Amino acid sequence: MRLLHVIPSIDPAGGGPIEGIRQLRQPLRERGAEIDVCCGDAPDAPFVRASEMNVVALGPTSTKYGFNRRMLAWLRAHAADYDAVLVEGLWQFHALATCLALRGSEVPYFVYTHGMLDPWFRERYPLKHVKKSLYWLLGEYWVLRGARAVLFTCEEEQRRSRNAFWPYRCRERVAGYGTAQPPSAAVPLREAFFTAFPALRGKRIVLFLGRIHEKKGCDLLVEAFAGVAGADPRLQLVLAGPVDSALRERLARQAERLGLAQRLSWTGMLSGDLKWGAYHAAEVFTLPSHQENFGVAVAEALGCGVPVLISDKVNIWREIVADGAGLAGADTAEGTGACLRQWLQADPGAQARMRVQAQACFQRRFEVRQSAQRLLEILGERPLPAPVADAAATSATPGGTP
């Protein structure tokens, strides 16, 4: 089986979807599926040249939307070389290009929404939502309508996505999501991290690792950490990931105002041994996000046996709490602080049990081989006859949206 992923960019600084593709590559190959990637990046971009995957880079593009005639033409010419096409995300031209290129084709396409239909965006950016509502009617509704299936990472994402736009009509499947088992050589990885950041040796690290963005609730985390920092002078908040200069300055000013200037560390984006070393050096991982579809970093932390403190806006929070692998609270400073206090007040035995349960939760729910197998099962499902497909799509919408 040959699969094509279509994505706006494979730049790792952009967040989760490209990492998900990379993680799926090997377990899919083990099951007889090869993948290529089509993107809107420039062919000479460093991350394109360095990619271990077969990448068709058709950019650069000159607009944020990513309009790209070359991508549309390439998809029309080459889609028949594949058994299925996987669209990674919405709201950019790559999704509409796939829909247009495969219209009338025997090659099916599937859409990963990656949380981009979450109602949080409507509430947080109402003016953008008005613009998106128009584009929904002109483009994205038809992208989803024409897909063989729309793929969600968990039931929470599926449920929330139904309430973002009208009309909503598509064939839904929960495909799951996951990441590979992280390296388990904790001691040398931890030592590599401390060698790179010697000031953190001996600290009790509260770790945030990922793209530092206002959506992630890092301001809430700084405020909540200020409320517990006095419990132990060894506690250190570490923000690891790419961040724009304006947000970094704002968070640094907040930390200074709260008396945390020396209790907040920035590492920049981490990869390879340093990334895994950061997880293994951490006492606990935290993500107080306002909206998070899956959270690859959450799964990675669990795979390293690190308990996670997350908001109830991370769509996999129910599974994590049910497994005793972490704590969840509201996406507020109070909710984040309550999770931190509960962790710090737990006795050593309870903390040790949660570390064991974190690893078990990862193996049970988020190891990538499971999601690869589920994806192949969905890709192999026989398409429904048109009247049945219409009924199935309609039933996915409360009230049978036309």
C-alpha positions in Angstrom: 0.0 0.0 0.0 1.2 3.5 -0.9 0.0 6.4 1.1 0.4 10.2 0.5 0.3 12.7 3.3 -0.6 16.2 2.2 0.5 18.9 4.7 1.2 22.7 4.5 4.7 22.4 6.0 7.0 19.8 7.5 8.8 22.4 9.5 9.2 20.7 13.0 8.9 24.1 14.7 5.2 24.2 13.5 4.0 21.6 16.0 2.5 18.2 16.0 1.2 16.9 12.6 4.6 16.4 11.0 5.8 14.6 14.1 2.8 12.4 13.9 3.6 11.5 10.3 7.2 10.7 11.3 6.1 8.5 14.1 3.6 6.6 11.9 6.2 5.9 9.2 8.0 2.9 10.7 5.0 1.0 12.1 3.1 1.5 8.8 6.2 0.2 6.9 6.2 -2.8 9.2 2.7 -3.5 8.1 3.4 -3.1 4.4 2.6 0.5 3.8 5.0 3.1 2.4 4.4 6.8 2.8 5.3 9.9 0.8 4.8 13.5 1.9 3.6 16.4 -0.2 4.1 19.9 1.3 4.2 23.6 0.5 7.7 24.1 1.7 10.6 25.3 -0.5 12.7 22.3 -1.8 15.9 23.8 -0.4 14.5 24.4 3.1 16.9 22.9 5.6 14.3 20.7 7.2 13.2 19.4 3.8 16.8 18.5 2.8 17.3 16.8 6.2 14.1 14.8 6.2 14.4 11.0 6.2 11.1 10.7 4.4 10.4 11.0 0.7 9.2 14.6 0.5 7.7 16.4 -2.5 8.2 20.0 -1.7 6.2 22.3 -4.0 6.7 25.7 -2.4 7.4 28.2 -1.3 4.1 30.0 -1.3 3.6 33.7 -0.9 0.4 33.8 1.2 -0.5 32.6 4.7 -3.3 30.5 3.1 -0.7 28.7 1.1 -2.4 28.9 -2.4 -0.2 26.8 -4.6 -1.0 26.0 -8.3 1.9 23.6 -8.4 0.5 21.5 -5.6 -2.9 21.3 -7.3 -1.3 20.3 -10.6 1.0 17.7 -8.9 -1.8 16.1 -7.0 -3.9 15.8 -10.2 -1.0 14.2 -12.0 0.2 11.9 -9.3 -2.7 11.0 -6.9 -3.3 7.8 -8.9 0.1 6.5 -7.8 -1.3 6.1 -4.3 -3.9 3.9 -2.6 -5.1 6.7 -0.4 -4.3 10.3 0.4 -4.2 11.7 4.0 -4.9 15.4 4.4 -3.2 16.8 7.5 -5.3 19.6 9.0 -7.7 22.3 7.6 -8.0 26.0 6.7 -5.1 26.0 4.2 -5.0 25.4 0.5 -3.6 21.9 0.8 -6.9 20.5 1.9 -8.9 22.2 -0.8 -6.3 21.2 -3.4 -6.7 17.6 -2.4 -10.4 17.8 -2.6 -10.3 19.4 -6.1 -7.6 17.1 -7.4 -9.3 13.9 -6.4 -12.8 14.8 -7.3 -14.1 12.0 -9.5 -11.0 9.9 -8.8 -11.0 6.4 -7.6 -8.3 7.3 -5.0 -10.0 8.1 -1.7 -8.8 10.8 0.7 -9.1 11.0 4.4 -8.8 14.1 6.6 -7.2 14.4 10.0 -8.7 17.6 11.5 -6.0 17.8 14.2 -8.3 19.7 16.6 -8.9 22.5 14.1 -12.7 22.3 14.5 -12.6 22.8 18.2 -15.2 25.4 19.4 -12.5 27.1 21.5 -11.2 28.9 18.4 -14.7 30.3 17.8 -14.9 31.6 21.4 -11.3 32.9 21.5 -11.3 34.5 18.0 -14.9 35.5 17.1 -13.9 37.7 14.2 -11.8 35.0 12.7 -14.7 32.6 13.1 -16.9 34.9 11.0 -14.3 34.7 8.2 -13.9 30.9 8.7 -17.7 30.4 8.6 -17.7 31.9 5.1 -14.8 29.8 4.0 -16.4 26.7 5.6 -19.4 27.1 3.2 -17.1 27.7 0.2 -14.4 25.2 0.9 -13.9 23.2 4.1 -17.4 21.8 4.3 -16.9 20.3 0.9 -13.5 19.0 1.8 -14.9 17.1 4.7 -18.1 16.1 2.7 -16.0 14.5 0.0 -13.6 12.6 2.2 -13.9 8.9 2.6 -13.7 9.5 6.3 -12.8 12.4 8.7 -10.3 11.1 11.3 -10.3 12.1 14.9 -7.7 11.3 17.5 -10.2 10.6 20.3 -13.9 10.6 21.1 -13.6 14.0 22.8 -12.3 15.7 19.7 -15.0 14.0 17.6 -17.7 15.2 20.0 -16.5 18.8 20.2 -15.9 19.1 16.4 -19.6 18.7 15.7 -20.5 22.0 17.2 -18.1 24.4 15.5 -19.7 25.1 12.1 -22.9 24.6 10.2 -23.7 22.6 8.2 -21.6 19.7 9.4 -21.8 16.5 7.5 -19.1 13.9 7.2 -18.3 10.3 7.8 -16.5 10.2 11.2 -13.9 7.7 12.4 -11.8 7.7 15.6 -8.4 6.7 14.4 -6.5 7.3 17.6 -3.0 8.8 17.7 0.3 8.0 19.2 4.0 8.1 19.4 6.8 5.6 19.5 8.1 4.3 22.8 10.6 6.9 24.0 14.3 5.9 24.6 14.4 4.2 28.1 18.1 4.9 28.9 17.2 7.4 31.5 20.6 7.9 33.2 22.7 8.8 30.1 19.9 10.9 28.6 19.4 12.8 31.9 23.1 13.4 32.1 23.3 14.7 28.6 20.5 17.2 29.5 22.3 18.3 32.7 25.6 18.7 30.8 23.8 21.1 28.4 22.0 22.9 31.2 24.2 22.5 34.3 22.2 25.1 36.3 19.3 22.6 36.4 21.2 19.8 38.1 19.7 19.1 41.5 16.4 20.9 40.7 12.9 19.5 41.0 11.9 20.3 37.4 8.3 21.2 36.4 8.6 20.8 32.7 6.6 22.3 29.8 7.9 21.0 26.5 6.4 22.1 23.2 5.6 25.1 21.1 5.2 28.0 23.4 2.0 29.8 22.3 -0.7 31.7 24.0 -3.0 28.7 23.4 -0.8 26.6 25.6 -1.6 28.5 28.8 2.0 29.2 29.7 0.9 32.5 31.4 -1.4 30.4 33.7 1.5 28.1 34.4 3.8 30.9 35.5 1.1 32.3 37.8 0.3 28.9 39.2 4.0 28.1 39.8 4.4 31.3 41.7 1.8 29.9 44.2 3.8 26.8 44.9 7.4 27.8 44.4 7.8 28.6 48.1 7.2 25.0 49.0 10.7 24.0 48.0 13.6 26.2 46.8 14.6 23.4 44.5 11.5 23.7 42.4 12.3 25.0 38.9 9.9 25.8 36.0 11.4 24.9 32.7 9.9 26.1 29.4 11.4 24.1 26.5 10.3 24.9 23.0 10.2 27.6 20.3 8.7 30.9 21.2 8.4 34.3 19.5 10.2 37.1 21.1 7.1 39.1 22.1 5.6 36.2 24.0 8.9 35.4 25.7 9.3 38.9 26.8 5.8 39.0 28.2 6.2 35.8 30.1 9.6 36.9 31.4 8.1 40.1 32.7 5.3 38.2 34.4 7.9 35.9 36.1 9.9 38.9 37.3 6.8 40.6 38.6 5.9 37.4 40.6 9.5 37.1 41.9 10.3 34.1 39.7 13.1 35.5 37.6 15.6 32.9 38.9 13.0 30.1 39.1 12.1 30.1 35.4 14.5 28.5 32.8 14.3 28.7 29.0 16.0 26.0 26.9 14.8 26.8 23.4 13.6 24.0 21.1 15.0 20.6 22.1 15.4 17.5 20.0 17.1 14.1 20.1 18.9 13.2 23.3 18.3 16.6 24.9 14.6 16.4 24.4 14.4 12.9 26.0 16.9 13.9 28.6 14.5 16.8 29.6 11.7 14.4 30.1 13.8 12.0 32.2 15.1 14.9 34.2 11.6 16.2 35.0 9.7 15.4 38.1 6.4 16.2 36.4 5.2 17.4 33.0 2.6 20.1 32.7 0.4 21.4 29.9 -2.4 23.8 31.0 -3.6 24.3 27.4 -6.8 26.2 26.5 -7.2 23.7 23.6 -5.2 20.6 22.7 -6.4 18.0 20.3 -4.0 15.3 21.5 -0.7 16.5 22.8 2.2 14.5 21.5 4.4 15.8 24.3 1.9 14.5 26.8 2.2 11.0 25.3 6.0 11.3 25.2 6.1 12.3 28.9 3.9 9.3 29.8 6.1 7.0 27.8 9.1 8.2 29.8 7.2 7.4 33.0 6.6 11.1 33.9 3.2 11.9 35.4 1.3 14.7 33.6 -0.6 17.7 35.0 -2.9 18.9 32.2 -6.0 21.0 31.7 -9.4 19.5 31.0 -9.1 21.1 27.5 -6.5 18.5 26.5 -8.8 16.1 24.8 -7.2 12.9 26.2 -7.5 14.1 29.8 -10.3 11.6 30.7 -8.2 8.6 29.7 -5.1 9.8 31.6 -7.1 10.5 34.8 -8.9 7.2 34.5 -5.5 5.4 34.4 -4.1 7.3 37.3 -1.3 8.6 35.1 -1.8 12.3 35.9 -4.1 15.0 37.1 -6.4 17.4 35.3 -8.0 20.7 36.2 -9.6 23.8 34.6 -7.5 25.9 32.1 -7.1 28.6 34.7 -4.3 29.6 37.1 -6.4 28.2 39.9 -6.9 24.9 38.1 -3.3 24.6 37.2 -2.2 25.5 40.7 -4.5 22.9 42.2 -2.9 20.2 40.1 0.6 21.4 41.1 -0.3 21.5 44.8 -2.0 18.0 44.7 1.2 16.6 43.1 3.6 18.3 45.6 1.4 17.2 48.6 1.3 13.6 47.5 3.4 11.2 49.5 6.4 9.5 47.8 4.6 6.3 47.4 1.7 7.9 45.6 4.1 9.7 43.3 5.9 6.5 42.5 2.6 4.7 41.7 1.7 7.5 39.3 5.0 7.1 37.5 4.3 3.4 37.0 0.8 4.2 35.9 2.1 6.8 33.4 4.1 4.2 31.6 1.2 1.7 31.6 -1.2 4.3 30.3 1.2 5.0 27.4 1.5 1.4 26.5 -2.3 0.8 26.7 -3.5 3.9 24.8 -0.9 5.9 23.0 1.8 3.7 21.6 2.0 4.4 17.9 1.8 0.8 16.7 -1.8 0.7 17.9 -2.8 3.9 16.0 -1.0 2.6 12.9 -3.0 -0.6 13.0 -6.3 1.3 13.5 -5.5 3.6 10.6 -4.9 0.7 8.2 -8.2 -0.9 9.3 -10.0 2.3 8.5 -8.3 2.7 5.2 -9.3 -0.9 4.4 -13.0 -0.4 5.1 -15.2 -0.8 2.1 -16.8 2.5 1.0 -20.5 2.7 1.9 -23.0 3.0 -1.0 -24.0 6.6 -1.6 -27.5 6.5 0.2 -26.0 4.7 3.2 -23.1 7.0 3.3 -25.4 10.0 3.3 -27.4 8.6 6.1 -24.2 7.9 8.1 -22.9 11.4 7.5 -26.3 12.9 8.6 -26.5 10.8 11.7 -23.1 12.2 12.8 -24.7 15.6 13.3 -27.1 16.3 16.2 -30.5 17.0 14.6 -29.5 15.7 11.2 -28.0 18.8 9.8 -28.8 19.0 6.1 
